[in-house]
Amino acid sequence: MNIGKHFSFEGTVKEIRPFGDGLINDTFFVETEGNSPNYILQRKNKNIFTDIPAMMDNIQKVTTHLKNKIIAQGEDPLRRALTVTPTTDNKLCYQDENGDYWAACLFIEDTIAYQAADSPELAFQGGKGIGQFQAMLADMKDPLANILPGFHDMRFRFQQWDEILGKDPVGRKAAVAEEIKWVEDRRNKIMEVWEKVESGEIPTRVTHNDTKINNILFSKEGEVLCVIDLDTVLSSTILNDFGDAIRYYTNAGKEDEKDLDKVYVRMNIFEGFTKGYLSEAKAFLSPSEIEYLAFSAIYITVEQVLRFLMDYIDGDNYYKTQYEDHNLVRTRAQIKLCDSMEENYETMKALVEKLAK
């Protein structure tokens, strides 16, 4: 692969080979000879990220801020934060002859990544990792580009929803009347929270926006090292990060689980994550953020129900599907998960209030 010659890699490149199974970008491992560092090289998905230079600028701003904090703490910035590797002409990404953008970063050696949090202890570490990430960026003033317009914007999402329901392009609407009603029953409450974000009552901060546990690297001793996959960093509410993490971490089933008896909130995982998160984040959170922290899990899950169901009604144009009703299966699994969250909401809220003191 000749793309490697456009980056300022130390040493001699021995091999560039596919790496991981990410769904968005094409990722490669760059192995160098001798004692030179290794790297990660990615072809960024220009269909999802329409302004990749702005995205890379966001990443550089965030990692620079993080590294300054890490150095001040006397720790290793090359292990505790992502390091962007510039091109040979000192840019943050390279555009090839096909118009594709490539970016590279230092590979952090001797780390562990987990695909799921199956214990409260691991959930605690995941929560701690996201809490640390947000805490170190809480005082960042440098503005970030909005590289995903409309992302988590519920006013925008419901506008899309109303348009697609009005069109019913493939005639599926009548068959999902029950699921549509489920969403509509929650619209006012969701918009009430979003209006608090729009007014500034719930503040906007630097957020990660993809808080799955596999976006955190751990040391071999099990300690949080570094939050990775920063393509989606932008200015939003931290409720998105917390809520989506809870949606991922606590679900006893799969996101597209057909057996709904397997789908429910694991409250021990919720408690573990929340303890870890608030151990780092409670120092900077505002009262309004703490008030809606538990509800953010419901908020984000309703949004995901809306997006899966909207795509199903629209004819499956956004999410990749493996069979005809895949988006409907996803919808129903997320509805079951949200129902479980609502059943446990008062316990979740009381736990947040206790841990935030």
C-alpha positions in Angstrom: 0.0 0.0 0.0 1.6 3.2 -1.2 -0.5 5.5 1.1 2.0 5.0 3.8 4.7 7.0 2.0 2.6 10.1 2.5 2.9 10.0 6.3 5.7 10.9 8.7 6.3 7.4 10.1 9.4 6.8 12.0 11.6 4.0 10.8 11.0 1.7 7.8 7.5 0.3 7.1 7.6 -3.5 7.1 4.0 -4.2 6.4 0.5 -2.6 6.2 -2.3 -5.0 6.9 -6.1 -4.8 7.7 -6.8 -4.3 11.3 -10.0 -4.8 13.4 -13.6 -5.0 12.2 -14.9 -1.4 12.4 -18.1 -0.6 10.5 -17.3 3.0 9.5 -13.7 3.4 8.5 -11.2 1.1 6.8 -8.5 0.5 9.3 -4.9 -0.8 8.8 -2.0 -1.7 11.1 1.3 -0.2 10.1 4.2 -2.4 11.3 7.7 -0.9 11.2 11.1 -2.6 11.5 13.2 -2.7 14.6 12.4 -0.5 17.6 10.4 2.1 15.6 6.8 2.7 16.8 3.9 1.1 14.9 0.9 3.0 13.7 -2.8 2.9 12.8 -3.8 4.1 9.3 -7.4 4.7 8.4 -9.3 5.6 5.2 -12.0 7.8 6.7 -15.6 7.3 5.6 -16.4 10.4 3.5 -20.1 9.4 3.2 -20.6 9.8 6.9 -18.0 12.5 7.6 -18.4 15.1 4.9 -15.7 17.4 6.2 -12.8 15.2 7.2 -10.2 18.0 7.4 -12.5 19.7 10.0 -12.9 16.4 11.8 -9.1 15.9 12.0 -8.8 19.5 13.2 -11.2 18.7 16.0 -9.2 15.6 17.0 -6.0 17.6 17.0 -7.5 20.3 19.3 -8.9 17.7 21.7 -5.7 15.6 21.9 -3.5 18.7 22.3 -5.7 19.8 25.3 -5.6 16.3 26.7 -1.9 16.0 26.4 -1.3 19.3 28.2 -3.3 18.0 31.1 -1.6 14.6 31.1 1.9 16.2 31.1 0.9 18.5 34.0 -0.1 15.3 35.9 3.3 13.8 35.3 2.0 11.0 33.1 3.0 9.8 29.6 1.0 11.7 26.9 1.8 9.1 24.3 0.0 6.4 26.3 -2.8 8.4 27.8 -4.0 10.2 24.7 -4.3 9.6 21.0 -1.4 11.0 18.9 -2.1 12.1 15.4 0.7 11.4 12.9 1.0 14.1 10.3 1.5 13.7 6.6 4.9 14.4 5.1 3.7 17.9 4.2 2.6 18.4 7.9 -1.1 18.1 7.4 -3.5 16.1 9.5 -4.8 13.9 6.7 -3.9 13.0 3.1 -6.4 13.0 0.2 -5.7 10.4 -2.5 -6.4 10.5 -6.2 -9.9 9.0 -5.6 -10.8 11.8 -3.2 -10.5 9.5 -0.2 -9.0 10.9 3.0 -6.5 9.0 5.0 -5.3 9.7 8.6 -2.8 8.0 10.9 -2.0 7.9 14.6 0.5 6.2 16.9 -0.3 2.7 17.9 -0.4 2.4 21.7 1.3 -0.9 22.6 0.6 -3.3 25.4 -3.1 -2.4 25.8 -6.4 -4.4 26.1 -9.7 -3.5 24.5 -13.0 -5.1 25.6 -16.1 -5.6 23.5 -18.5 -5.7 26.4 -18.7 -5.0 30.1 -19.8 -8.2 31.7 -19.0 -7.2 35.3 -19.7 -4.2 37.5 -15.9 -3.8 38.0 -15.3 -3.5 34.3 -18.3 -1.2 33.9 -16.8 1.0 36.7 -13.5 1.3 34.7 -15.5 2.2 31.5 -17.4 4.9 33.4 -14.2 6.2 34.9 -12.6 6.4 31.4 -15.4 8.5 30.0 -15.6 10.6 33.1 -11.8 11.3 33.0 -12.1 12.2 29.3 -14.9 14.7 29.9 -13.3 16.1 33.1 -10.0 16.9 31.3 -11.9 18.6 28.5 -14.4 20.5 30.7 -12.3 23.7 30.6 -11.5 23.6 26.8 -12.5 26.9 25.2 -11.3 26.2 21.6 -14.4 25.8 19.5 -15.0 22.5 17.6 -16.5 22.2 14.1 -20.0 20.6 13.9 -18.9 17.7 11.8 -22.2 15.8 12.2 -25.0 18.3 11.7 -28.2 17.2 13.4 -26.5 14.4 15.4 -28.6 13.9 18.6 -30.6 17.0 17.7 -34.1 15.8 18.6 -35.8 18.7 17.0 -34.2 17.7 13.7 -34.9 14.0 14.3 -38.6 14.6 14.9 -38.8 16.7 11.7 -37.3 13.8 9.8 -39.7 11.5 11.5 -42.8 13.6 10.6 -41.7 13.8 7.0 -41.2 10.1 6.6 -44.5 9.2 8.4 -46.2 11.7 6.0 -44.7 10.0 3.0 -44.8 6.3 4.1 -42.7 5.6 0.9 -42.9 1.8 1.0 -46.2 1.3 2.7 -45.0 -0.1 6.0 -46.5 2.5 8.4 -49.8 0.8 9.0 -48.1 -2.4 10.2 -46.1 -0.6 12.9 -48.9 1.6 14.4 -48.2 0.3 17.9 -44.5 1.2 17.6 -45.3 4.6 16.2 -47.6 5.3 19.2 -44.9 4.2 21.6 -42.6 6.9 20.1 -45.3 9.6 20.1 -46.2 8.9 23.7 -42.6 10.0 24.6 -42.2 12.9 22.2 -43.2 15.7 24.6 -40.9 14.6 27.4 -37.9 14.1 25.0 -38.5 17.6 23.5 -38.8 19.1 26.9 -35.2 17.9 27.7 -33.9 19.0 24.3 -35.3 22.5 24.7 -33.2 22.8 27.9 -30.1 22.0 25.8 -31.2 24.6 23.2 -31.7 27.2 25.9 -28.4 26.5 27.6 -30.0 25.3 30.9 -28.3 22.0 30.1 -24.8 23.1 29.0 -22.9 22.1 25.9 -19.4 20.6 26.4 -16.8 18.6 24.4 -18.3 15.1 24.0 -17.1 11.9 22.5 -20.5 10.6 21.1 -19.5 7.0 20.7 -19.0 5.7 24.2 -18.9 2.0 23.7 -16.4 0.2 25.9 -14.3 -0.8 22.9 -13.4 2.8 22.4 -11.4 2.7 25.7 -7.9 1.2 25.9 -6.9 -0.4 29.2 -3.6 -1.4 30.6 -2.8 -5.0 31.2 -3.5 -4.4 34.9 -7.0 -3.3 34.0 -6.6 0.4 34.5 -8.0 3.0 32.0 -5.3 4.4 29.7 -6.9 6.2 26.8 -10.1 7.0 25.0 -9.8 6.4 21.3 -11.8 6.7 18.1 -12.3 10.5 18.3 -13.9 11.0 14.9 -17.2 12.0 16.5 -15.9 14.5 19.0 -17.9 17.7 18.9 -19.8 20.1 21.2 -22.9 18.6 22.6 -24.4 17.7 26.0 -22.6 15.1 28.1 -26.1 13.5 28.5 -25.5 11.9 25.1 -22.3 10.3 26.2 -23.6 9.0 29.5 -27.0 7.9 28.1 -25.5 6.1 25.1 -23.0 4.3 27.3 -25.8 3.0 29.5 -27.7 1.9 26.4 -24.7 -0.1 25.3 -23.3 -1.4 28.6 -26.5 -2.4 30.5 -28.4 -4.3 27.8 -28.5 -8.0 28.7 -29.3 -8.8 25.1 -28.0 -7.8 21.7 -29.1 -4.5 19.9 -31.0 -6.6 17.4 -32.1 -9.4 19.8 -35.1 -11.3 18.5 -35.9 -13.0 21.9 -37.1 -10.0 23.9 -37.0 -12.0 27.1 -33.3 -11.5 26.9 -33.5 -7.7 26.7 -33.4 -5.8 30.0 -31.3 -3.3 31.9 -28.7 -5.0 34.1 -28.8 -2.7 37.1 -25.5 -3.9 38.6 -23.8 -2.8 35.4 -25.6 0.6 35.6 -24.4 1.0 39.1 -20.8 0.1 38.3 -20.7 2.5 35.3 -22.3 5.3 37.2 -20.0 4.9 40.1 -17.0 5.1 37.8 -18.3 8.0 35.8 -19.3 10.2 38.8 -16.0 9.4 40.6 -14.4 11.6 37.8 -17.2 13.8 36.5 -19.2 15.0 39.5 -16.7 17.8 40.2 -17.6 19.6 37.0 -21.2 18.6 36.3 -23.9 21.2 36.8 -27.1 20.5 38.8 -29.1 20.3 35.6 -26.8 17.7 34.2 -27.0 15.6 37.3 -30.8 16.0 37.4 -31.1 14.5 33.9 -28.3 12.0 34.0 -30.4 8.9 34.7 -33.1 10.1 32.2 -30.4 10.5 29.5 -30.4 6.7 29.1 -34.1 6.7 28.3 -33.7 9.8 26.1 -31.0 8.2 24.0 -32.8 4.9 23.7 -36.0 6.6 22.5 -33.9 8.4 19.9 -32.5 5.1 18.8 -36.0 3.6 18.6 -37.0 6.5 16.5 -34.1 6.2 14.1 -34.4 2.4 13.6 -38.2 2.7 13.1 -37.9 5.7 10.8 -35.4 3.8 8.7 -37.7 0.8 8.5 -40.6 2.9 7.4 -38.4 4.7 4.9 -37.3 1.4 3.3 -34.0 0.7 5.1 -31.8 3.4 3.5 -29.5 4.3 6.4 -28.6 1.3 8.5 -27.1 -1.8 7.0 -29.6 -4.6 7.2 -29.1 -8.4 7.0 -32.7 -9.3 6.3 -36.0 -7.6 5.5 -37.2 -6.8 9.0 -33.9 -6.2 10.6 -34.6 -2.6 11.5 -38.0 -3.6 12.9 -36.3 -6.2 15.1 -33.8 -3.6 16.2 -36.7 -1.2 17.0 -38.5 -3.7 19.1 -35.4 -4.7 21.0 -34.7 -1.1 21.8 -38.3 -0.5 22.9 -38.0 -3.5 25.3 -34.7 -2.0 26.6 -36.3 1.4 27.1 -39.3 -0.1 28.8 -36.9 -1.8 31.3 -35.2 1.5 31.9 -38.5 3.2 32.6 -39.4 0.5 35.1 -36.1 1.0 36.9 -35.9 4.8 36.4 -36.6 5.8 40.0 -33.9 3.5 41.3 -31.5 4.8 38.6 -32.2 8.4 39.6 -31.8 7.8 43.3 -28.5 6.1 42.7 -27.2 9.0 40.6 -28.3 11.5 43.3 -26.5 9.4 46.0 -23.3 9.0 44.1 -23.2 12.7 43.0 -23.1 14.0 46.6 
